[in-house]
Amino acid sequence: MEWHASDAQSLAIIDREIGDHVFSPAEYEIVRRVIYSTADFEYKSLIRFSELALQSGAAALAARGTIVVDVPMVQVGITTNIQNTFANPVYCSMDALTRPQKEKTRAAWGIETLARRYPEGIFVIGQAQTALTSLVELIEAEEIRPALVIGTPSGFVDVEVAKERLADSLVPHIRIEGRKGSAVVAAAIVNGLVDLAWQAYGRERNGL
């Protein structure tokens, strides 16, 4: 995503209101993108980056790794940027063909199906807590080893537990602490990471 002149005033306000911070320059670009997309400065204190999250995610993007998302809103929010850069395949859990099951949601079964198909992919869970729980269970069972997990679902039931389990995993991840989050936040994180990765790897891919 290219920032336009009309965005400059908003970005200046964000920079001024954030003030001092402990983020690396790359992390700050993603935090800034999330706040720009939500107008919610609380995300400054809620976003967490695991060790090597950005490096692993950027490398996977540059290698055209598969991206798996939980809901169409995330897919729509990232598709244009992906198509204009690395052109990674993007699959949505809601489109996965699964057998009807009563004990899990459609998103959870879809994520589980796609995770087994793409065990080293990039997984973006923006809305469905049940999908994050299913993904974490596969990670804990050592059935999959994602390059990166982005976990930002909101909710009141079990969502904090799912995020804590993600935090305890050894998988590179970016998460939003607590009850807050949304598909918009997830898309903002992905788009920020894509831009960072394109800056690092895009010229090389284009032979420049």
C-alpha positions in Angstrom: 0.0 0.0 0.0 1.3 3.4 -1.0 0.6 6.3 1.4 -1.0 9.2 -0.4 -0.6 12.9 0.3 -4.0 12.9 1.9 -2.8 10.4 4.5 0.1 12.6 5.7 -1.9 14.6 8.2 -3.4 11.5 9.8 0.0 9.8 10.0 1.5 12.9 11.6 -1.3 12.8 14.2 -0.6 9.2 14.9 3.1 9.8 15.3 2.5 12.7 17.6 0.0 10.9 19.8 2.0 7.7 20.0 5.1 9.6 21.1 7.9 7.5 22.6 7.7 3.7 22.1 9.8 0.6 22.3 8.9 -0.9 18.9 11.6 -1.5 16.3 11.1 0.5 13.1 9.5 -2.4 11.3 7.2 -3.2 14.2 6.2 0.5 14.4 5.1 0.5 10.8 2.7 -2.3 11.6 1.5 -0.7 14.8 1.0 2.6 12.9 -1.0 0.8 10.2 -3.3 -0.9 12.8 -4.0 2.5 14.4 -4.6 4.2 11.1 -7.1 1.5 10.1 -9.0 1.5 13.5 -8.4 5.0 15.0 -7.8 3.2 18.2 -4.6 4.0 20.0 -5.1 1.3 22.6 -3.6 -1.2 20.1 -0.2 0.4 20.9 -0.3 -1.4 24.2 -2.1 -4.6 23.0 -0.1 -5.7 20.0 2.6 -8.4 20.6 5.4 -9.6 18.3 7.1 -12.9 19.0 10.8 -13.3 18.3 11.5 -13.5 14.6 7.8 -13.0 13.7 8.5 -10.3 11.1 11.5 -12.0 9.7 9.8 -15.3 9.3 6.6 -13.8 7.9 8.5 -11.7 5.4 10.6 -14.6 4.2 7.5 -16.7 3.8 5.8 -14.0 1.7 8.8 -13.6 -0.5 8.9 -17.4 -1.0 5.3 -17.2 -2.2 4.1 -19.2 0.8 0.4 -20.0 1.1 -1.7 -17.6 3.2 -4.7 -19.1 5.0 -7.4 -16.7 6.5 -10.4 -17.4 8.6 -13.0 -15.1 7.1 -13.7 -13.5 3.7 -13.3 -10.0 5.2 -9.6 -10.6 5.8 -9.2 -12.1 2.4 -10.8 -9.1 0.7 -8.7 -6.7 2.8 -5.4 -8.2 1.7 -6.0 -9.5 -1.8 -5.1 -6.3 -3.7 -1.8 -5.8 -1.9 -0.9 -9.4 -2.3 -1.7 -9.4 -6.0 0.4 -6.3 -6.6 3.4 -7.7 -4.8 4.3 -11.4 -4.3 1.0 -12.9 -5.6 0.8 -15.5 -2.8 -2.0 -18.0 -2.9 -4.7 -17.0 -0.4 -7.3 -19.5 0.9 -10.3 -18.9 3.2 -11.4 -21.4 5.8 -15.1 -20.7 4.9 -14.4 -22.0 1.4 -12.8 -25.2 2.4 -14.7 -28.3 1.6 -15.3 -30.1 4.9 -17.7 -32.7 6.2 -20.5 -31.2 8.3 -19.6 -31.5 12.0 -21.6 -30.5 15.1 -18.7 -30.1 17.6 -16.8 -27.4 15.6 -17.7 -24.3 13.7 -17.3 -24.1 9.9 -14.4 -21.7 10.4 -12.6 -24.1 12.8 -13.1 -27.1 10.5 -12.0 -25.1 7.5 -8.8 -23.9 9.2 -8.1 -27.4 10.4 -8.5 -28.8 6.8 -6.3 -26.1 5.3 -3.7 -26.3 8.0 -3.1 -29.9 7.3 -2.8 -29.1 3.6 -0.5 -26.2 4.1 1.3 -27.0 7.4 4.0 -24.3 6.9 1.8 -21.6 5.6 1.0 -18.1 7.0 -2.2 -18.2 9.0 -4.4 -15.1 9.7 -7.1 -15.5 12.2 -8.9 -12.1 12.4 -12.4 -12.9 13.6 -13.1 -16.6 14.5 -11.9 -17.5 18.0 -12.8 -21.2 17.3 -10.5 -21.2 14.3 -7.6 -19.9 16.4 -8.3 -22.6 19.0 -8.2 -25.3 16.4 -5.0 -23.9 14.9 -3.3 -23.8 18.3 -4.3 -27.4 19.0 -2.6 -28.5 15.8 0.5 -26.5 16.7 0.6 -28.0 20.2 0.2 -31.5 18.8 3.2 -30.7 16.5 1.1 -31.5 13.4 1.8 -28.2 11.8 4.6 -25.6 11.9 3.4 -22.3 10.5 5.8 -19.7 9.2 3.7 -17.1 11.0 0.3 -16.9 12.8 -1.5 -13.6 13.1 -4.2 -13.8 15.8 -6.6 -10.9 16.3 -10.1 -12.2 17.1 -12.2 -10.4 19.6 -14.7 -11.9 22.1 -15.6 -12.7 25.6 -15.6 -16.5 25.7 -12.3 -18.4 25.4 -10.6 -15.8 23.1 -8.1 -14.8 25.7 -7.2 -18.4 26.4 -6.7 -19.1 22.8 -4.4 -16.1 22.5 -2.4 -17.1 25.6 -1.9 -20.6 24.1 -0.6 -18.9 20.9 1.7 -16.8 23.1 3.1 -20.0 24.7 3.8 -21.7 21.4 7.2 -21.5 19.8 5.6 -20.5 16.5 6.4 -17.0 15.2 3.3 -14.9 15.7 1.7 -11.5 16.0 -1.3 -11.2 18.3 -3.6 -8.8 20.0 -3.8 -9.3 23.8 -7.1 -9.5 25.6 -10.6 -9.3 24.2 -10.1 -6.7 21.5 -9.3 -7.3 17.8 -11.0 -7.7 14.5 -10.6 -8.7 10.9 -9.7 -5.1 10.1 -6.8 -5.3 12.5 -5.7 -8.6 10.9 -5.8 -7.2 7.4 -3.8 -4.1 8.5 -1.1 -6.3 10.0 -0.8 -8.4 6.9 -0.7 -5.4 4.6 1.9 -3.7 6.8 4.0 -6.9 6.7 3.6 -7.3 2.9 4.9 -3.7 2.4 7.9 -4.4 4.6 8.7 -7.6 2.9 8.3 -6.0 -0.6 10.8 -3.3 0.5 13.2 -6.0 1.5 12.7 -8.6 -1.2 10.8 -6.9 -4.0 13.7 -5.3 -5.9 15.6 -8.6 -5.8 12.5 -10.4 -7.3 12.2 -7.8 -10.0 15.9 -8.1 -10.9 16.6 -4.5 -10.0 
